[in-house]
Amino acid sequence: MKKQIIFIHGGEVFKNYKDYLKFLYKYKINPLSIKRDKWQDSLQKNLGSKYEVLMPQMPNALNAKYLEWKIYFEKILPSLNKKIILIGKSLGGIFLAKYLSTNKINNTIKALFLIAPPFDDQDCDEPLVDFNFTSKELKNLSNLSKQCNLINVFHSYDDKVVPFADFLKYKKNLPKANFYALKNYGHFNTKKFPEILKAIKNSGF
């Protein structure tokens, strides 16, 4: 059986529909940006045939709602292998952290990778709305370490989307996790990310 990896992408969150429409009117589409040539798109190729990389399209990524993502994610879980690796980038990272803090899944999580995940919107220009941790979820964030064999958190000093302060907040709340502060990766919208390939292969899965 192949080693299964599930990648949860990022997204945009708005306080209300008016703000969402304002964003759409200003949103500029660059044809080149539509090309799938970021590091996650070549994960399958770079990891090889021993792995199976699944990249579900979460609902309404440009106007994401936590409950919608939760419902969709729970529909995916039963069809996954018993042992899995989870990767969450940006909003996908806080989604996994939030969900796993208060929800026990039947799958064995061999490794959890959080890539530039926001922690809250206190230091960020953009709101998280219902993706913010509730007080109960924040209190139970240590549950991640209980149901994930390994947790790796990556952040770049020059990330202009999610402040580095959020990385330090995860470090404070997840003392058993491994933390990697990198340079010159921005918000990890790069073509190459060799550090995660190495970390996946060294995860013991």
C-alpha positions as CSV (number, residue, x, y, z in Angstrom):
1,M,0.0,0.0,0.0
2,K,1.3,3.4,-0.9
3,K,2.1,6.0,1.7
4,Q,-0.8,8.5,1.6
5,I,-0.4,12.3,1.9
6,I,-3.4,14.7,2.0
7,F,-2.6,18.3,1.3
8,I,-5.0,21.0,2.4
9,H,-4.6,24.3,0.5
10,G,-5.0,27.9,1.7
11,G,-7.8,30.3,1.1
12,E,-9.4,33.7,1.7
13,V,-11.7,34.6,4.6
14,F,-14.0,37.6,4.9
15,K,-16.1,39.1,7.6
16,N,-19.1,39.6,5.4
17,Y,-20.3,39.2,1.8
18,K,-19.8,42.9,1.0
19,D,-16.1,42.6,1.8
20,Y,-15.9,39.5,-0.4
21,L,-17.4,41.3,-3.4
22,K,-15.1,44.2,-2.9
23,F,-12.2,41.7,-3.0
24,L,-13.5,40.1,-6.2
25,Y,-13.8,43.5,-7.9
26,K,-10.2,44.3,-7.1
27,Y,-8.9,40.8,-7.7
28,K,-6.4,40.7,-10.6
29,I,-6.0,37.4,-12.5
30,N,-2.6,36.8,-14.0
31,P,-2.9,33.9,-16.5
32,L,0.6,32.8,-15.4
33,S,-0.6,32.5,-11.8
34,I,-3.2,29.9,-12.9
35,K,-0.4,27.5,-13.9
36,R,0.1,24.8,-11.3
37,D,3.8,25.1,-10.8
38,K,4.3,25.5,-7.1
39,W,6.1,23.0,-4.8
40,Q,3.0,21.2,-3.8
41,D,2.1,20.5,-7.4
42,S,5.3,18.5,-7.9
43,L,5.1,16.7,-4.6
44,Q,3.9,13.4,-6.2
45,K,6.7,13.5,-8.8
46,N,9.4,14.4,-6.3
47,L,8.4,11.8,-3.7
48,G,8.0,9.0,-6.2
49,S,5.7,6.0,-6.6
50,K,5.9,4.9,-3.0
51,Y,3.6,7.8,-2.1
52,E,0.1,8.9,-3.1
53,V,-0.5,12.6,-2.8
54,L,-4.1,13.7,-2.6
55,M,-5.0,17.4,-3.0
56,P,-8.8,17.8,-2.3
57,Q,-10.3,21.1,-3.4
58,M,-11.9,22.5,-0.3
59,P,-15.2,24.4,-0.7
60,N,-15.2,28.1,-1.7
61,A,-11.5,28.8,-1.2
62,L,-12.0,32.5,-2.1
63,N,-14.6,32.9,0.6
64,A,-13.8,30.1,3.0
65,K,-16.1,29.0,5.9
66,Y,-14.8,26.7,8.6
67,L,-18.0,24.7,8.9
68,E,-18.1,24.0,5.2
69,W,-14.4,22.8,5.3
70,K,-15.2,20.7,8.3
71,I,-18.1,19.0,6.6
72,Y,-16.1,18.3,3.4
73,F,-13.0,17.1,5.3
74,E,-15.1,14.6,7.3
75,K,-16.5,13.2,4.0
76,I,-12.9,12.6,2.9
77,L,-11.7,10.9,6.0
78,P,-13.5,7.5,5.7
79,S,-12.0,6.9,2.2
80,L,-8.4,7.4,3.3
81,N,-5.9,4.8,4.3
82,K,-5.5,3.9,8.0
83,K,-2.1,5.6,8.2
84,I,-1.7,9.0,6.6
85,I,0.4,12.2,6.5
86,L,-1.5,15.5,6.6
87,I,-0.1,18.8,5.2
88,G,-1.8,22.1,5.6
89,K,-0.6,25.3,4.0
90,S,-1.7,28.8,5.3
91,L,-5.4,28.6,6.0
92,G,-5.2,24.9,5.5
93,G,-2.7,24.7,8.3
94,I,-4.9,26.5,10.9
95,F,-7.9,24.4,9.7
96,L,-6.1,21.2,10.5
97,A,-4.8,22.5,13.8
98,K,-8.2,23.8,14.8
99,Y,-10.0,20.6,13.7
100,L,-7.6,18.1,15.3
101,S,-7.6,20.1,18.6
102,T,-11.2,18.9,19.4
103,N,-11.9,16.1,16.9
104,K,-10.4,12.6,17.2
105,I,-10.0,10.8,13.9
106,N,-9.8,7.1,13.3
107,N,-6.8,7.4,11.0
108,T,-3.3,7.2,12.4
109,I,-1.6,10.5,11.6
110,K,2.1,9.5,11.0
111,A,3.0,13.2,10.5
112,L,1.4,16.6,10.5
113,F,3.0,19.4,8.5
114,L,1.9,23.0,9.0
115,I,3.2,25.4,6.4
116,A,3.0,29.1,7.3
117,P,-0.2,28.6,9.3
118,P,-1.9,31.7,10.8
119,F,-2.5,31.4,14.6
120,D,-4.9,34.3,15.0
121,D,-5.6,37.6,13.3
122,Q,-4.2,39.9,16.0
123,D,-1.0,40.6,14.1
124,C,-2.4,40.0,10.7
125,D,-4.1,42.4,8.3
126,E,-6.6,39.8,7.2
127,P,-9.4,38.3,9.3
128,L,-9.8,34.6,10.2
129,V,-13.4,34.9,11.4
130,D,-14.6,31.3,12.2
131,F,-11.1,29.8,11.5
132,N,-9.9,31.5,14.7
133,F,-9.4,29.1,17.6
134,T,-12.2,29.1,20.1
135,S,-11.1,29.2,23.8
136,K,-11.8,25.4,24.0
137,E,-9.8,24.6,20.9
138,L,-6.9,26.7,22.1
139,K,-6.9,25.0,25.5
140,N,-6.9,21.6,23.7
141,L,-4.3,22.4,21.1
142,S,-2.0,20.0,22.8
143,N,-4.3,17.2,21.5
144,L,-2.4,17.5,18.2
145,S,0.6,16.0,19.9
146,K,-1.5,13.2,21.2
147,Q,-2.9,12.0,17.9
148,C,-0.1,13.0,15.6
149,N,3.1,11.0,15.8
150,L,5.1,13.9,14.5
151,I,4.4,17.6,14.0
152,N,6.6,19.9,11.9
153,V,5.8,23.6,11.5
154,F,7.5,25.7,8.8
155,H,7.6,29.5,8.5
156,S,9.7,32.0,6.6
157,Y,11.0,35.2,8.2
158,D,10.0,37.2,5.1
159,D,6.4,36.0,5.0
160,K,4.2,39.1,4.2
161,V,0.9,37.2,4.5
162,V,1.2,35.5,7.9
163,P,3.4,37.3,10.4
164,F,6.3,35.5,12.0
165,A,4.7,36.2,15.3
166,D,2.2,33.5,14.6
167,F,5.0,31.0,14.2
168,L,6.2,31.9,17.7
169,K,2.7,31.4,19.1
170,Y,2.6,27.9,17.7
171,K,6.0,27.3,19.2
172,K,4.7,28.3,22.6
173,N,1.5,26.2,22.4
174,L,3.0,23.1,20.8
175,P,6.3,22.5,22.7
176,K,6.6,18.9,21.4
177,A,6.6,19.9,17.7
178,N,9.5,20.6,15.5
179,F,9.9,24.2,14.2
180,Y,11.7,25.3,11.2
181,A,12.3,29.0,10.6
182,L,13.5,29.5,7.0
183,K,14.7,32.5,4.9
184,N,13.6,33.8,1.5
185,Y,10.5,31.6,1.1
186,G,7.9,34.3,1.6
187,H,4.5,32.6,1.9
188,F,5.8,29.4,0.4
189,N,4.4,30.2,-3.1
190,T,7.7,28.9,-4.6
191,K,8.4,26.2,-7.1
192,K,10.8,24.4,-4.9
193,F,10.6,23.5,-1.2
194,P,13.3,20.8,-0.6
195,E,13.1,21.0,3.2
196,I,9.6,19.4,3.3
197,L,10.6,16.6,0.9
198,K,13.4,15.7,3.3
199,A,11.2,16.0,6.3
200,I,8.5,13.7,4.8
201,K,11.1,11.1,3.9
202,N,12.6,11.3,7.4
203,S,9.2,11.1,9.1
204,G,9.5,7.4,9.7
205,F,6.5,6.6,7.4
